[in-house]
Amino acid sequence: MVYKLKKIGVMKLALFMGLYGVFVGLITGIIFSLFSSMVSSVATAEASLGVDLLSFGWLNIIFMPLFYGIFSFLMGIVFGLIANVLLKIIKGMDFHFLKVEDPLPKAPKIQKLVKFKPLREIKAQDKKLVKTQPKNPVSKANKPIQNQKIVPKIPKLPDKRN
């Protein structure tokens, strides 16, 4: 399947790049903060300075994501505008995709939910079943002989009407 990219959403791209910049800025701020705290501890141990200029490294965690996010957002706007102009000049960009069957088995369809009866109705049905059930339930094939009625066979007498 071939798809053609004609235009890029500038604000969506800028928001994406801005959030990505915040994430990268946070990671960078944490790394810089740890590095500056190590350097400041070594510097204060070697030379006892009255004011430790490097002890404000924890501010990197606040300001770097802020600055990275703002500048990445602005660069997203600029990149989106330039990309749209270039896509208009070259009349779009082709993307080729290959349709592949899903390697995972499909989930079974959900059947209709069974409506359950209220507990009162179930108890009432249980009472009816207890009354109607025989005391010794046995299948017809395995019934004991003493419970069967024995009906004597009466022979038919010949008809004497002749």
N, C-alpha and C positions, 0 to 999 in steps of 0.2 A: 504494500500500500504506500502510496506517495502522498504526502501532505505538503502544502506550500504555506510558508510563513510570510504573511503580507505586512503585519503590523505588530508592534509590541506595546502592551499597556504600560505607559510611562509611569503612572503613579503606583501601580502594582509592583513594577520592577524597583522603583525607588523605595517602597516600603520593605520589600524583601531585602534589598541591599542594606537598608538602614538597620533592620533587625539583625542581619548577619554581622554588621559592623559592631553593634552593641555586644553581641556574643564574643566576637574576636577581641574587642576592647576589654571585656571583663577578664578573659583569659590572660591577655597581655598585661593588664593592670595587676593581676594577682602575681604574675611572674616578676614584674618590676618591683612590686611591693616587697616580695620576699628577698629579691636581690639587694634592694636598697637597705633593708633592715640588717642583712648580713654585713654589708659594707659599713654601715654606720656603727655596728657593734665593734667591728675591727678598728675603725677609725677612732672611736672614743677610747678603746683600750690602749692604743698606741700613743695617741696624743690627746691629752685631756683638753678638749675644746670647751669653751664656756657655753656655746650655742651649737647644738648638733643640727646642722643644716640638712642632713640626709634622713632625719627621723620622721619626716613627713611623707614617707613612702606609702603609707596606707591611703593617702589621698589619690594615688594612682588607681585604686579600685573604684573610686567614684568618678574621677574626671576622664579616664581613658575610655570607658564605655560611652560616656556622654559625647566626647569629641569624635570617637570612631563612628558612632551612630549618626551624628549630624553630618559629618563629611561623607560617609557612605551613602546617606540618603540623597545628598546633593549630587554626588557622582552618579547615582542611579538615574536621577532626572536627566543629567547631561548625556549619559550613555543611551538612555531610552530615546531621546530626541535625535541623536546622531544615528542610532540604529534605524529608526523609522525613515529618516531621509535616505540612508543608504539602501534600505529595502525597497523604497519607492523607485530609486534609480535603477537597481538591478532587477526590478519586477518580481520580488519575492525570493525566498530561499526554499529549496526543496529538502524535505526530510523523508527518508525511506525507512519504513517500518515493516517488519516481518511478523505476520500473524502466526502465533504459536498456540497450540492447544494447551490448556491448563494441565500441568503435570499432577496436580492434586485432585483426588476424587471429589466429585460434587457432593455436598451435604444432602442427606435425604430430605425430601419435602416434609414439612411439618403437617401432620394430619390434624383434622378438626379436633378440638378439645372435647372431651367427654364431659357432659354435665353430670355432676354428682348429685344424688338425692340428699335431702336434708336428713340428719341423724334420726329425727322422729319417724320418718317414713321407713327407714331401714329397720329400726327397732320393731315397728308395727309389722313389717313383712317377716321378720325373724320369728315373731310370736305366732303368726299364721303358719309358717313353715313347721314350727315345732308341734303344733296341734295336728297338722295333716300328715306328718311323717309317721310311718309305722315304728313300733318300738324296736324291732329287730330288722332293720332294712337288709334284705338279701336279694340278690338278683334273681330273675325268674328261672334262669337255667340252673342255679344252685340252691333252689328252695328245698328245705328238708321235706321229707315225705309226710311227717305228722301234720304239717300245716296245710297240706293239700286235701281238698275234699275228694272223697272216693265216691264216685257215682256208679252204682251197679248198672250193668248193661242188661236191659230187659230184651229178651229175644222177641222178635216179631212172630206173632202167630199167623199161620197161613189163613188166608181169607176163605171162609166156608160159605159163601153166598151162592154158590153154583147151583 
